[in-house]
Amino acid sequence: MSVRIDAKGKIYTDIVRKEEVPVLIQTLTNVIHGHIFLRPEQRIKDGLNDSPEVFIAVTQAEIYSPGGQLLHKADFLTVNKQHIVWLRPDDERPARPAEPPGV
């Protein structure tokens, strides 16, 4: 692994370590349960506001209607940041019963 340190002391490496953070995202029309990846020292707010990207990557995404009906599951989903009403860590998410076979 190569490491470079600039004049200000910032360290650059080939590897960017990130942590998986479970989140709950309220969009204009749906609720999304999933995971985003942040650098260890980053807050969710920093990850959203400091990035020039228009979309955020969400993994293990489950999209629900406003009434709570599961509409779609995806291993990977991108969400337009301008469509997010609010976003919070999902560490308080209650366990859901297992789905019946064949669903």
N, CA, C and O atoms as CSV, one atom per row, in Angstrom:
chain,resi,resn,atom,element,x,y,z
A,1,MET,N,N,0.856,-1.174,0.000
A,1,MET,CA,C,0.000,0.000,0.000
A,1,MET,C,C,0.896,1.228,0.000
A,1,MET,O,O,1.819,1.329,0.808
A,2,SER,N,N,0.625,2.158,-0.902
A,2,SER,CA,C,1.403,3.394,-0.939
A,2,SER,C,C,0.741,4.446,-0.059
A,2,SER,O,O,-0.483,4.523,0.038
A,3,VAL,N,N,1.582,5.251,0.577
A,3,VAL,CA,C,1.111,6.320,1.445
A,3,VAL,C,C,1.824,7.595,1.038
A,3,VAL,O,O,3.036,7.602,0.822
A,4,ARG,N,N,1.052,8.684,0.935
A,4,ARG,CA,C,1.624,9.990,0.609
A,4,ARG,C,C,1.074,10.987,1.609
A,4,ARG,O,O,-0.117,10.976,1.919
A,5,ILE,N,N,1.953,11.860,2.117
A,5,ILE,CA,C,1.541,12.898,3.058
A,5,ILE,C,C,1.830,14.247,2.414
A,5,ILE,O,O,2.961,14.518,2.012
A,6,ASP,N,N,0.799,15.098,2.317
A,6,ASP,CA,C,1.001,16.407,1.689
A,6,ASP,C,C,1.606,17.397,2.687
A,6,ASP,O,O,1.854,17.051,3.842
A,7,ALA,N,N,1.840,18.617,2.236
A,7,ALA,CA,C,2.493,19.649,3.049
A,7,ALA,C,C,1.693,20.005,4.304
A,7,ALA,O,O,2.266,20.451,5.298
A,8,LYS,N,N,0.388,19.812,4.264
A,8,LYS,CA,C,-0.458,20.130,5.421
A,8,LYS,C,C,-0.599,18.949,6.383
A,8,LYS,O,O,-1.245,19.071,7.424
A,9,GLY,N,N,0.000,17.812,6.041
A,9,GLY,CA,C,-0.069,16.649,6.914
A,9,GLY,C,C,-1.196,15.690,6.604
A,9,GLY,O,O,-1.380,14.704,7.317
A,10,LYS,N,N,-1.958,15.961,5.550
A,10,LYS,CA,C,-3.049,15.061,5.185
A,10,LYS,C,C,-2.464,13.790,4.583
A,10,LYS,O,O,-1.562,13.844,3.746
A,11,ILE,N,N,-2.989,12.646,5.018
A,11,ILE,CA,C,-2.473,11.356,4.579
A,11,ILE,C,C,-3.335,10.821,3.438
A,11,ILE,O,O,-4.562,10.784,3.532
A,12,TYR,N,N,-2.672,10.408,2.361
A,12,TYR,CA,C,-3.352,9.817,1.206
A,12,TYR,C,C,-2.884,8.376,1.057
A,12,TYR,O,O,-1.682,8.108,1.077
A,13,THR,N,N,-3.825,7.448,0.907
A,13,THR,CA,C,-3.505,6.043,0.684
A,13,THR,C,C,-4.360,5.515,-0.462
A,13,THR,O,O,-5.292,6.177,-0.918
A,14,ASP,N,N,-4.028,4.321,-0.913
A,14,ASP,CA,C,-4.809,3.677,-1.969
A,14,ASP,C,C,-6.121,3.116,-1.430
A,14,ASP,O,O,-7.055,2.876,-2.196
A,15,ILE,N,N,-6.196,2.910,-0.135
A,15,ILE,CA,C,-7.361,2.282,0.481
A,15,ILE,C,C,-8.118,3.313,1.306
A,15,ILE,O,O,-7.530,4.026,2.119
A,16,VAL,N,N,-9.423,3.385,1.090
A,16,VAL,CA,C,-10.278,4.259,1.890
A,16,VAL,C,C,-11.141,3.353,2.757
A,16,VAL,O,O,-11.995,2.626,2.250
A,17,ARG,N,N,-10.919,3.399,4.043
A,17,ARG,CA,C,-11.687,2.565,4.966
A,17,ARG,C,C,-13.032,3.227,5.244
A,17,ARG,O,O,-13.109,4.429,5.501
A,18,LYS,N,N,-14.087,2.423,5.189
A,18,LYS,CA,C,-15.429,2.934,5.467
A,18,LYS,C,C,-16.166,1.948,6.354
A,18,LYS,O,O,-15.891,0.748,6.344
A,19,GLU,N,N,-17.102,2.477,7.116
A,19,GLU,CA,C,-17.924,1.652,7.991
A,19,GLU,C,C,-19.353,1.636,7.468
A,19,GLU,O,O,-19.858,2.644,6.974
A,20,GLU,N,N,-19.998,0.476,7.584
A,20,GLU,CA,C,-21.385,0.321,7.163
A,20,GLU,C,C,-22.289,0.868,8.266
A,20,GLU,O,O,-22.171,0.473,9.426
A,21,VAL,N,N,-23.192,1.777,7.900
A,21,VAL,CA,C,-24.087,2.415,8.868
A,21,VAL,C,C,-25.531,2.142,8.455
A,21,VAL,O,O,-25.941,2.553,7.369
A,22,PRO,N,N,-26.319,1.453,9.302
A,22,PRO,CA,C,-27.733,1.261,8.968
A,22,PRO,C,C,-28.478,2.590,9.095
A,22,PRO,O,O,-28.303,3.318,10.072
A,23,VAL,N,N,-29.312,2.898,8.097
A,23,VAL,CA,C,-30.037,4.170,8.097
A,23,VAL,C,C,-31.503,3.967,7.732
A,23,VAL,O,O,-31.887,2.972,7.118
A,24,LEU,N,N,-32.295,4.939,8.131
A,24,LEU,CA,C,-33.700,5.039,7.758
A,24,LEU,C,C,-33.833,6.353,7.009
A,24,LEU,O,O,-33.511,7.413,7.547
A,25,ILE,N,N,-34.304,6.290,5.771
A,25,ILE,CA,C,-34.391,7.466,4.906
A,25,ILE,C,C,-35.849,7.722,4.555
A,25,ILE,O,O,-36.534,6.833,4.050
A,26,GLN,N,N,-36.320,8.921,4.818
A,26,GLN,CA,C,-37.660,9.344,4.391
A,26,GLN,C,C,-37.485,10.176,3.131
A,26,GLN,O,O,-36.854,11.232,3.166
A,27,THR,N,N,-38.040,9.705,2.017
A,27,THR,CA,C,-38.014,10.492,0.786
A,27,THR,C,C,-39.357,11.201,0.658
A,27,THR,O,O,-40.189,11.144,1.563
A,28,LEU,N,N,-39.555,11.856,-0.455
A,28,LEU,CA,C,-40.816,12.560,-0.663
A,28,LEU,C,C,-42.009,11.613,-0.663
A,28,LEU,O,O,-43.107,11.996,-0.260
A,29,THR,N,N,-41.797,10.367,-1.116
A,29,THR,CA,C,-42.930,9.448,-1.261
A,29,THR,C,C,-42.780,8.109,-0.550
A,29,THR,O,O,-43.774,7.399,-0.399
A,30,ASN,N,N,-41.579,7.731,-0.105
A,30,ASN,CA,C,-41.361,6.405,0.470
A,30,ASN,C,C,-40.405,6.461,1.656
A,30,ASN,O,O,-39.789,7.488,1.940
A,31,VAL,N,N,-40.305,5.325,2.334
A,31,VAL,CA,C,-39.331,5.149,3.412
A,31,VAL,C,C,-38.366,4.056,2.969
A,31,VAL,O,O,-38.788,3.024,2.447
A,32,ILE,N,N,-37.075,4.280,3.176
A,32,ILE,CA,C,-36.054,3.317,2.770
A,32,ILE,C,C,-35.252,2.898,3.999
A,32,ILE,O,O,-34.709,3.738,4.717
A,33,HIS,N,N,-35.187,1.589,4.228
A,33,HIS,CA,C,-34.280,1.021,5.228
A,33,HIS,C,C,-33.091,0.495,4.439
A,33,HIS,O,O,-33.280,-0.186,3.431
A,34,GLY,N,N,-31.877,0.794,4.870
A,34,GLY,CA,C,-30.709,0.295,4.168
A,34,GLY,C,C,-29.435,0.661,4.894
A,34,GLY,O,O,-29.454,1.005,6.075
A,35,HIS,N,N,-28.322,0.585,4.173
A,35,HIS,CA,C,-27.012,0.885,4.737
A,35,HIS,C,C,-26.270,1.848,3.819
A,35,HIS,O,O,-26.345,1.739,2.595
A,36,ILE,N,N,-25.554,2.788,4.423
A,36,ILE,CA,C,-24.638,3.649,3.690
A,36,ILE,C,C,-23.249,3.429,4.278
A,36,ILE,O,O,-23.114,2.878,5.370
A,37,PHE,N,N,-22.229,3.856,3.562
A,37,PHE,CA,C,-20.858,3.678,4.027
A,37,PHE,C,C,-20.218,5.035,4.254
A,37,PHE,O,O,-20.267,5.916,3.395
A,38,LEU,N,N,-19.609,5.188,5.444
A,38,LEU,CA,C,-18.956,6.435,5.830
A,38,LEU,C,C,-17.554,6.137,6.342
A,38,LEU,O,O,-17.286,5.052,6.858
A,39,ARG,N,N,-16.656,7.119,6.191
A,39,ARG,CA,C,-15.340,6.988,6.806
A,39,ARG,C,C,-15.530,6.978,8.320
A,39,ARG,O,O,-16.470,7.598,8.818
A,40,PRO,N,N,-14.665,6.291,9.064
A,40,PRO,CA,C,-14.854,6.147,10.513
A,40,PRO,C,C,-15.033,7.460,11.269
A,40,PRO,O,O,-15.789,7.499,12.240
A,41,GLU,N,N,-14.373,8.516,10.864
A,41,GLU,CA,C,-14.470,9.788,11.586
A,41,GLU,C,C,-15.634,10.659,11.104
A,41,GLU,O,O,-15.848,11.745,11.643
A,42,GLN,N,N,-16.377,10.208,10.112
A,42,GLN,CA,C,-17.455,10.999,9.515
A,42,GLN,C,C,-18.789,10.797,10.212
A,42,GLN,O,O,-19.135,9.690,10.624
A,43,ARG,N,N,-19.531,11.892,10.334
A,43,ARG,CA,C,-20.929,11.814,10.759
A,43,ARG,C,C,-21.776,11.651,9.496
A,43,ARG,O,O,-21.307,11.926,8.391
A,44,ILE,N,N,-23.016,11.205,9.658
A,44,ILE,CA,C,-23.906,11.064,8.501
A,44,ILE,C,C,-24.055,12.406,7.800
A,44,ILE,O,O,-24.002,12.483,6.572
A,45,LYS,N,N,-24.240,13.447,8.571
A,45,LYS,CA,C,-24.391,14.802,8.026
A,45,LYS,C,C,-23.186,15.182,7.164
A,45,LYS,O,O,-23.346,15.750,6.083
A,46,ASP,N,N,-21.986,14.868,7.642
A,46,ASP,CA,C,-20.780,15.179,6.881
A,46,ASP,C,C,-20.742,14.396,5.572
A,46,ASP,O,O,-20.378,14.938,4.529
A,47,GLY,N,N,-21.118,13.130,5.632
A,47,GLY,CA,C,-21.117,12.303,4.435
A,47,GLY,C,C,-22.058,12.823,3.362
A,47,GLY,O,O,-21.774,12.689,2.172
A,48,LEU,N,N,-23.168,13.411,3.767
A,48,LEU,CA,C,-24.130,13.961,2.808
A,48,LEU,C,C,-23.715,15.345,2.314
A,48,LEU,O,O,-23.739,15.611,1.113
A,49,ASN,N,N,-23.339,16.214,3.232
A,49,ASN,CA,C,-23.083,17.611,2.873
A,49,ASN,C,C,-21.716,17.863,2.261
A,49,ASN,O,O,-21.571,18.783,1.455
A,50,ASP,N,N,-20.706,17.072,2.619
A,50,ASP,CA,C,-19.352,17.321,2.132
A,50,ASP,C,C,-19.095,16.729,0.752
A,50,ASP,O,O,-18.098,17.060,0.111
A,51,SER,N,N,-19.968,15.874,0.302
A,51,SER,CA,C,-19.783,15.224,-0.996
A,51,SER,C,C,-20.486,16.021,-2.099
A,51,SER,O,O,-21.640,16.419,-1.941
A,52,PRO,N,N,-19.787,16.251,-3.214
A,52,PRO,CA,C,-20.430,16.957,-4.324
A,52,PRO,C,C,-21.389,16.068,-5.123
A,52,PRO,O,O,-22.096,16.549,-6.009
A,53,GLU,N,N,-21.408,14.781,-4.807
A,53,GLU,CA,C,-22.259,13.842,-5.538
A,53,GLU,C,C,-23.736,14.174,-5.332
A,53,GLU,O,O,-24.141,14.589,-4.246
A,54,VAL,N,N,-24.530,13.989,-6.376
A,54,VAL,CA,C,-25.970,14.246,-6.319
A,54,VAL,C,C,-26.704,13.058,-5.689
A,54,VAL,O,O,-27.758,13.233,-5.078
A,55,PHE,N,N,-26.152,11.866,-5.836
A,55,PHE,CA,C,-26.785,10.646,-5.340
A,55,PHE,C,C,-25.959,10.027,-4.221
A,55,PHE,O,O,-24.740,10.191,-4.175
A,56,ILE,N,N,-26.634,9.312,-3.315
A,56,ILE,CA,C,-25.928,8.512,-2.322
A,56,ILE,C,C,-26.221,7.045,-2.601
A,56,ILE,O,O,-27.305,6.689,-3.064
A,57,ALA,N,N,-25.243,6.209,-2.312
A,57,ALA,CA,C,-25.388,4.770,-2.502
A,57,ALA,C,C,-25.983,4.153,-1.246
A,57,ALA,O,O,-25.528,4.425,-0.135
A,58,VAL,N,N,-27.001,3.322,-1.427
A,58,VAL,CA,C,-27.644,2.613,-0.320
A,58,VAL,C,C,-27.600,1.127,-0.662
A,58,VAL,O,O,-28.025,0.724,-1.745
A,59,THR,N,N,-27.086,0.313,0.260
A,59,THR,CA,C,-27.048,-1.131,0.038
A,59,THR,C,C,-28.088,-1.802,0.921
A,59,THR,O,O,-28.566,-1.221,1.895
A,60,GLN,N,N,-28.430,-3.032,0.567
A,60,GLN,CA,C,-29.440,-3.814,1.290
A,60,GLN,C,C,-30.709,-2.987,1.507
A,60,GLN,O,O,-31.268,-2.961,2.604
A,61,ALA,N,N,-31.148,-2.321,0.455
A,61,ALA,CA,C,-32.266,-1.379,0.547
A,61,ALA,C,C,-33.614,-2.086,0.524
A,61,ALA,O,O,-33.840,-3.011,-0.256
A,62,GLU,N,N,-34.496,-1.629,1.392
A,62,GLU,CA,C,-35.892,-2.060,1.407
A,62,GLU,C,C,-36.733,-0.796,1.314
A,62,GLU,O,O,-36.600,0.106,2.141
A,63,ILE,N,N,-37.597,-0.731,0.309
A,63,ILE,CA,C,-38.412,0.461,0.077
A,63,ILE,C,C,-39.842,0.168,0.514
A,63,ILE,O,O,-40.446,-0.819,0.094
A,64,TYR,N,N,-40.369,1.040,1.361
A,64,TYR,CA,C,-41.710,0.872,1.915
A,64,TYR,C,C,-42.613,2.025,1.505
A,64,TYR,O,O,-42.162,3.158,1.337
A,65,SER,N,N,-43.896,1.717,1.346
A,65,SER,CA,C,-44.907,2.747,1.088
A,65,SER,C,C,-45.127,3.531,2.378
A,65,SER,O,O,-44.690,3.096,3.444
A,66,PRO,N,N,-45.803,4.691,2.297
A,66,PRO,CA,C,-46.110,5.439,3.526
A,66,PRO,C,C,-46.914,4.608,4.534
A,66,PRO,O,O,-46.840,4.857,5.737
A,67,GLY,N,N,-47.678,3.625,4.050
A,67,GLY,CA,C,-48.458,2.762,4.931
A,67,GLY,C,C,-47.675,1.599,5.519
A,67,GLY,O,O,-48.213,0.835,6.321
A,68,GLY,N,N,-46.414,1.453,5.133
A,68,GLY,CA,C,-45.574,0.400,5.690
A,68,GLY,C,C,-45.493,-0.871,4.872
A,68,GLY,O,O,-44.903,-1.851,5.328
A,69,GLN,N,N,-46.072,-0.888,3.664
A,69,GLN,CA,C,-46.029,-2.080,2.811
A,69,GLN,C,C,-44.686,-2.135,2.081
A,69,GLN,O,O,-44.258,-1.145,1.488
A,70,LEU,N,N,-44.024,-3.294,2.123
A,70,LEU,CA,C,-42.769,-3.477,1.408
A,70,LEU,C,C,-43.040,-3.445,-0.093
A,70,LEU,O,O,-43.811,-4.257,-0.604
A,71,LEU,N,N,-42.413,-2.515,-0.794
A,71,LEU,CA,C,-42.618,-2.376,-2.234
A,71,LEU,C,C,-41.513,-3.035,-3.046
A,71,LEU,O,O,-41.765,-3.602,-4.109
A,72,HIS,N,N,-40.273,-2.955,-2.532
A,72,HIS,CA,C,-39.148,-3.437,-3.330
A,72,HIS,C,C,-37.938,-3.662,-2.437
A,72,HIS,O,O,-37.738,-2.952,-1.451
A,73,LYS,N,N,-37.131,-4.662,-2.795
A,73,LYS,CA,C,-35.837,-4.897,-2.145
A,73,LYS,C,C,-34.762,-4.806,-3.213
A,73,LYS,O,O,-34.969,-5.238,-4.347
A,74,ALA,N,N,-33.615,-4.246,-2.852
A,74,ALA,CA,C,-32.507,-4.147,-3.796
A,74,ALA,C,C,-31.191,-4.266,-3.044
A,74,ALA,O,O,-31.038,-3.721,-1.951
A,75,ASP,N,N,-30.239,-4.986,-3.640
A,75,ASP,CA,C,-28.908,-5.065,-3.040
A,75,ASP,C,C,-28.213,-3.708,-3.094
A,75,ASP,O,O,-27.416,-3.374,-2.218
A,76,PHE,N,N,-28.524,-2.927,-4.136
A,76,PHE,CA,C,-27.901,-1.615,-4.316
A,76,PHE,C,C,-28.927,-0.652,-4.890
A,76,PHE,O,O,-29.702,-1.003,-5.780
A,77,LEU,N,N,-28.918,0.567,-4.367
A,77,LEU,CA,C,-29.857,1.596,-4.798
A,77,LEU,C,C,-29.161,2.943,-4.686
A,77,LEU,O,O,-28.404,3.169,-3.741
A,78,THR,N,N,-29.401,3.835,-5.626
A,78,THR,CA,C,-28.914,5.207,-5.471
A,78,THR,C,C,-30.113,6.105,-5.208
A,78,THR,O,O,-31.173,5.940,-5.812
A,79,VAL,N,N,-29.932,7.054,-4.301
A,79,VAL,CA,C,-31.006,7.961,-3.912
A,79,VAL,C,C,-30.546,9.385,-4.168
A,79,VAL,O,O,-29.464,9.782,-3.735
A,80,ASN,N,N,-31.365,10.153,-4.870
A,80,ASN,CA,C,-31.072,11.562,-5.109
A,80,ASN,C,C,-31.167,12.304,-3.781
A,80,ASN,O,O,-32.204,12.256,-3.119
A,81,LYS,N,N,-30.096,12.988,-3.387
A,81,LYS,CA,C,-30.072,13.670,-2.091
A,81,LYS,C,C,-31.144,14.749,-1.990
A,81,LYS,O,O,-31.607,15.052,-0.890
A,82,GLN,N,N,-31.545,15.331,-3.113
A,82,GLN,CA,C,-32.566,16.376,-3.071
A,82,GLN,C,C,-33.955,15.813,-2.769
A,82,GLN,O,O,-34.874,16.571,-2.456
A,83,HIS,N,N,-34.114,14.502,-2.859
A,83,HIS,CA,C,-35.406,13.869,-2.571
A,83,HIS,C,C,-35.506,13.403,-1.124
A,83,HIS,O,O,-36.549,12.899,-0.707
A,84,ILE,N,N,-34.432,13.567,-0.356
A,84,ILE,CA,C,-34.441,13.127,1.041
A,84,ILE,C,C,-35.073,14.203,1.911
A,84,ILE,O,O,-34.638,15.355,1.909
A,85,VAL,N,N,-36.106,13.816,2.656
A,85,VAL,CA,C,-36.756,14.719,3.605
A,85,VAL,C,C,-35.981,14.680,4.918
A,85,VAL,O,O,-35.650,15.725,5.479
A,86,TRP,N,N,-35.693,13.473,5.408
A,86,TRP,CA,C,-34.841,13.293,6.579
A,86,TRP,C,C,-34.175,11.929,6.511
A,86,TRP,O,O,-34.616,11.034,5.790
A,87,LEU,N,N,-33.102,11.794,7.279
A,87,LEU,CA,C,-32.329,10.560,7.319
A,87,LEU,C,C,-31.793,10.421,8.740
A,87,LEU,O,O,-31.342,11.400,9.335
A,88,ARG,N,N,-31.843,9.209,9.283
A,88,ARG,CA,C,-31.311,8.997,10.632
A,88,ARG,C,C,-30.698,7.610,10.735
A,88,ARG,O,O,-31.023,6.723,9.946
A,89,PRO,N,N,-29.806,7.421,11.715
A,89,PRO,CA,C,-29.295,6.068,11.948
A,89,PRO,C,C,-30.459,5.144,12.286
A,89,PRO,O,O,-31.420,5.556,12.935
A,90,ASP,N,N,-30.368,3.907,11.848
A,90,ASP,CA,C,-31.475,2.962,12.030
A,90,ASP,C,C,-31.168,1.943,13.124
A,90,ASP,O,O,-31.558,0.781,13.011
A,91,ASP,N,N,-30.476,2.361,14.176
A,91,ASP,CA,C,-30.122,1.436,15.247
A,91,ASP,C,C,-31.306,1.093,16.137
A,91,ASP,O,O,-31.212,0.179,16.956
A,92,GLU,N,N,-32.417,1.805,15.993
A,92,GLU,CA,C,-33.602,1.537,16.805
A,92,GLU,C,C,-34.639,0.707,16.049
A,92,GLU,O,O,-35.749,0.512,16.544
A,93,ARG,N,N,-34.298,0.225,14.881
A,93,ARG,CA,C,-35.248,-0.500,14.035
A,93,ARG,C,C,-35.708,-1.793,14.703
A,93,ARG,O,O,-34.877,-2.629,15.058
A,94,PRO,N,N,-37.005,-1.969,14.877
A,94,PRO,CA,C,-37.494,-3.210,15.486
A,94,PRO,C,C,-37.346,-4.385,14.527
A,94,PRO,O,O,-37.394,-4.216,13.308
A,95,ALA,N,N,-37.168,-5.561,15.084
A,95,ALA,CA,C,-37.058,-6.760,14.251
A,95,ALA,C,C,-38.409,-7.047,13.618
A,95,ALA,O,O,-39.444,-6.952,14.277
A,96,ARG,N,N,-38.395,-7.400,12.333
A,96,ARG,CA,C,-39.632,-7.759,11.635
A,96,ARG,C,C,-39.716,-9.279,11.568
A,96,ARG,O,O,-38.688,-9.956,11.533
A,97,PRO,N,N,-40.914,-9.813,11.550
A,97,PRO,CA,C,-41.042,-11.269,11.412
A,97,PRO,C,C,-40.501,-11.724,10.058
A,97,PRO,O,O,-40.525,-10.974,9.082
A,98,ALA,N,N,-40.019,-12.942,10.018
A,98,ALA,CA,C,-39.497,-13.497,8.767
A,98,ALA,C,C,-40.609,-13.593,7.740
A,98,ALA,O,O,-41.774,-13.803,8.078
A,99,GLU,N,N,-40.226,-13.434,6.469
A,99,GLU,CA,C,-41.211,-13.541,5.388
A,99,GLU,C,C,-41.567,-15.002,5.164
A,99,GLU,O,O,-40.721,-15.879,5.340
A,100,PRO,N,N,-42.805,-15.274,4.777
A,100,PRO,CA,C,-43.178,-16.660,4.470
A,100,PRO,C,C,-42.392,-17.164,3.263
A,100,PRO,O,O,-42.004,-16.365,2.411
A,101,PRO,N,N,-42.148,-18.473,3.171
A,101,PRO,CA,C,-41.414,-19.020,2.026
A,101,PRO,C,C,-42.084,-18.651,0.708
A,101,PRO,O,O,-43.310,-18.603,0.604
A,102,GLY,N,N,-41.246,-18.391,-0.301
A,102,GLY,CA,C,-41.756,-18.086,-1.633
A,102,GLY,C,C,-42.096,-16.634,-1.850
A,102,GLY,O,O,-42.610,-16.284,-2.912
A,103,VAL,N,N,-41.828,-15.767,-0.878
A,103,VAL,CA,C,-42.143,-14.341,-1.049
A,103,VAL,C,C,-40.904,-13.608,-1.445
A,103,VAL,O,O,-40.941,-12.393,-1.641
